[in-house]
Amino acid sequence: MLYEVMQNDGCYFPLPVITREKASIILDELYSWEASRQSDCEVVQQQQLSGDDRFDIHLLFPWAAALVRHPTLVNAVRDALGTNNILVWSSDINSKPPHSQKYVSPHQDSTYANLTPATGAVTAWVALTDAPVEAGCMTFAIGSHLLGQLPHKREDEDDTIVGENSINDNNMLTFNQTIDGYDNEYKGRVEVGTLKAGEASLHYFHTVHWSTPNTTDYPRVGLAIRYICADIRRCCEEEQNDKHHLTRESATLVSGIYDPSIGEFDLEPEPKISAGVNELRVHSDSLARQRMNYFASGGNNNNTVNTQGGYK
């Protein structure tokens, strides 16, 4: 059933994964970790994780490593991708504080991923808090994955500064990217992906999705996990002139077999303790490799988002 729904709709939800109590414990651990990393508690008081601390946490914490390997998630991803050989490419915490103006514009995860085929990649979003409509849950454009890669541009066409220096800081996407002409050309049937804490949604990298601001009194927090087929390949906008991807990235094997001597990724070790010396080293190395491939080229002078400019 899951395979058929994913093939037709491009998304699947809700998928029960962990208990509400377990989700609450995880959230408390995340806030404690953030507090230990900050010189003050401002970020924690705002209930928002920030910076490198929210990326690739499955390399830092045994509980996160266990969550990305959770049998319910892995079995669902196997069904969605049609293979037993699965890697975790990355993970990131998505957080919207209470009464936040933060939102996500309509986009496809495939746009900056530079993975081929994009059909070999799925995002699982595990809710650590309730994610109703009022909290700014994700909305999916049903069947949009069948359209393939759509053109994206910056939300503010006059803005040539990206990331934290962008004019529109409320858009949670790194480059304020949005689908060019989406409202007029592509919009069809949509479904709101409401989740309870401990539930997950799945969507293909080509599935168009977005989210609205959190108007509730509590944060909306989830862990996004990017799963890929073990035989997926790296690519760029023009494969015949692929000079940008000079850095080999790393990934985590969670199912089946994978030979890094013929694959595109080095294998990452499983964390043994929470944020230990070796765990921090592995985490730092993973993020450094990603920066080389996704943030090295910065902005450009036209309205089209640079596909080499950044994924997260």
N, C-alpha and C positions, 0 to 999 in steps of 0.2 A: 504493500500500500504506500509506504513512504516513497519508494522509488517512482511510482506512478504520479504521485502528487508533485514531487520535485520536478519531474520531467514536464508536467503540464503547467504548473504554476510558477516554478522557479524558487519556491520557498515552502517551508513546512513548520508549523507550530500549532499548539504548544507541545513540547517534548519534555516530560518530567525526567529530571536528572538527579537532583539532590533534594534533601528535605529543606524546608524553610529554616529550621534550626541550624543546619549545616551552613546554609548561605549566610546566616547572621554571624556565625563564628568566623567564617572567611572574611566577612566585611570588617569585623573587629580587628582581625589580624592585619588587614591592609591598612587600616587607620593607625594602628600601633606602629607599623613599619614606617609609615609616612611621618608620624610624629618623631620617631627616632632619627629621621634623616633631615629634619628641619631645625633651624636655629630658633624658631618660635613655632607656635601652634596655629598660626593664622590659617594655613591651608587645611589643617585638620578640622578647625572650628567651622570652616566653610564647607566641610564634608566634600572635598574635591581633591583627588590625587593629581599630581602634576609631574612634568618632566620625564626623565628616563625611568623613574620608578614605576610608571604605569605600563611600560612595554616589556614584553618577553618575561613576564613574572614566572612562567613555568620553568625558567632556568634558575630562579632564586629560591623557591619554596617547594618543599616536598608535597604540600597539600595542593599546590597549583599543578605540579607535575602529575599528581594522581588525578586531578580533575580533567586535564586534557587527555588522559588515558582512560577516563571513565568508560566502562563497557557500553553503557547506553549511548553515549556520544559517538564512540568509535564505530559501533555497529550501525548507527544511523548514517554516519559518513561513508562507511563501506557501501551501504545500499545506494546512497545518493551518487557516489562516484563510480560505482560498479567495479571496484577493485579491493583486494585485501591489503594491498601495499600502500600504506598511508603515512605521510609525514606531517608534523606540525611545523609550519613555516614561521608563524609568529603568534603572539598573543598580546592583547592590550586591554587595559581597564578603560571603560567609557563611563564617565561620571558627569551628571548634571546636578548641581546643587539645588536646594529648595528655592523656588521662585526665581529660577535662573532664566535668562534670555538665550541661553545656549541652544543651538539647533543644528541640524545637519541638512544641507541642501540635497536635492535629488542627484544621485550619482550611482556609478557602478564601481565595485571594488577592483575590477579588472583594469581600470584606466591607468593606474601607475604601477601595477604589480609586475608588468613585464614578464609574465609567465605564459607559456604556450603548450597546449591549448588552454584557454581560460576556462573551458568547460571542465578542466581537471582540478578545479579549486572551489572550496566551499567555506563559507564563514558560519561558525556556530556562535550564537550570542547567548550566554548563560546569565540569566537575571539573578543578581545578588540582593536586589530589593524588588518589591512589586513594581511593575512597569505598565500601568494603565494608560489610557489615552491622555489623561490629565498630567501625567508625569513625563510625557514626551516619548512614548514607545515608538518603535519603528513602524513605518508604513511601507508596504510592498506593492509595486506595480505588477499585478498578476500576469504571467506570461511574457514579461519584458525580456527575460533571458533569451528568448527566441529571436530577438532583434539583433543580437550580436553586439559588437562594440559600438557605442554611440559617441558622437563628438561632444567633448566637454570644453568649457571655458571658465574663466574667472567670473565670479558673481558680480564683481565690480570691474567693468571693462577698463576703467581708467587707472586701476591699481596695479602697479608693477612691483610692489613689495609683497613678499609672501611670509607665511608662518606667523610668528608671534608679533611681527611688526606690521601685519596687514591692517588696513583700515577697518575691516569688518572682523572684529575679534569674537563676535558671537557665533560665527560659523565655526563649528568644531573641526571641520576638515582643514588640512594643512594649508592648502592653496585656495580656500574659498571656492572650490570648483563646483560647477553645476552642469547639468546636461544642456547643451545649446539648443534652445527652442523646444525644450521638453513639454512645457504646458500646452503649446500649440500643436505639436506634431505627434507626440508619442503617448500622451496620457490616455490610459484606458481604465479597466477595472482595477480597483485597489482594495487591499485588505489591511486592517490595522492589527499589528502583531502584539496584542496585549499579552503580558506574561505575569505570572506570579513568581515570587522569589523561589529559586530552585528549578524553574523551568527554562527551556532553551528554545530558540528558533534556529532554523538552518536556511541559508540562501546561497545560490550560486553566485560566483563573482560577476556574472553578467546581469544579475537581477537588479533592477532599479529600486532604490529604497531611500528613505529620508526620515527625519524625525523633527518634532516640534519642541518648543520650550517646555520646561518642567514648571507647572503652576502649583504644585503641591507643597506641603510643609515638610516633606522628606526628600532625601536625595534619590535620584534614579541612577543605579550603578549596575553595570554588567561587565562580564569578561567576554571579549570577542576572541575567538580562536580561529586561526586561518589554517585549514587543513588542505593538503594538496596530494595528488597522486605521486607516488614515488618516482615515476618516470617522466614527470613534467619537465619542461625545458625552459631555460632562460631565453629571453628575446628582447629586442628593442624596437623602436618605431620603424626603423629601417634595418632589417637584419643583415642586409648586405654590407652595411657600414657600422657594424656593432663594435664600436671602440670604447663605449662608455663603461660597460660592465666588465671592469678589470678585476673586481674583487669577488672571490668565491664566498658565497654566504653559507650559513649553517642551518640545520634543521634537526628536528627530533623525530625519531622513528617511533610510532605508536602502534603499528600493526603490520604484520607480514614481514617481508624481507626488503633489504636495500643495500646496494653495493656502491659506496661512495667513489670507488675507482672508476665507475662508468656513469654515475649520476652527477647531478649539478651541485650537490650540497655536501659539505662536511657534516658529520654526525655530532650532535651535542650530547654531553653526558647528563644523566639524571641527577638533580641535586640531592645530596645526602643530608644536609642540615640547612636550616633557614638562614639564607644570606651569609654563608660562611665565606672564608677567604677564596676558596676555589670557585664557589658559586658566583661570587661577585666578579671574579676574573672572567669566567665563561660568559656571564651576562654582558659585561663591558665589551668583550670581544665581539659578541653577536651584534650589538648595537653599532659598534664602530664599522663593521662590515656593511651594515645596512646604510649607514650615513654615506659611505663612499659611493653607493649605487643609487641612492635616492635623493640626497640632499646636496650633492656636490655642485650641481649646475646652476642652482639658484633661479632667479627670475629671468624672463625674456621680455622682449619689447612688443609682443603682439598679444592678441586677446585669447589665444589658444593656450591652454595649460600645457607646459612642457612635460611630456610623459616620462622624461628622465629626471624630473625635478623633485619628486618625493611621493612616497606611498602613504605613510602615516601622517 
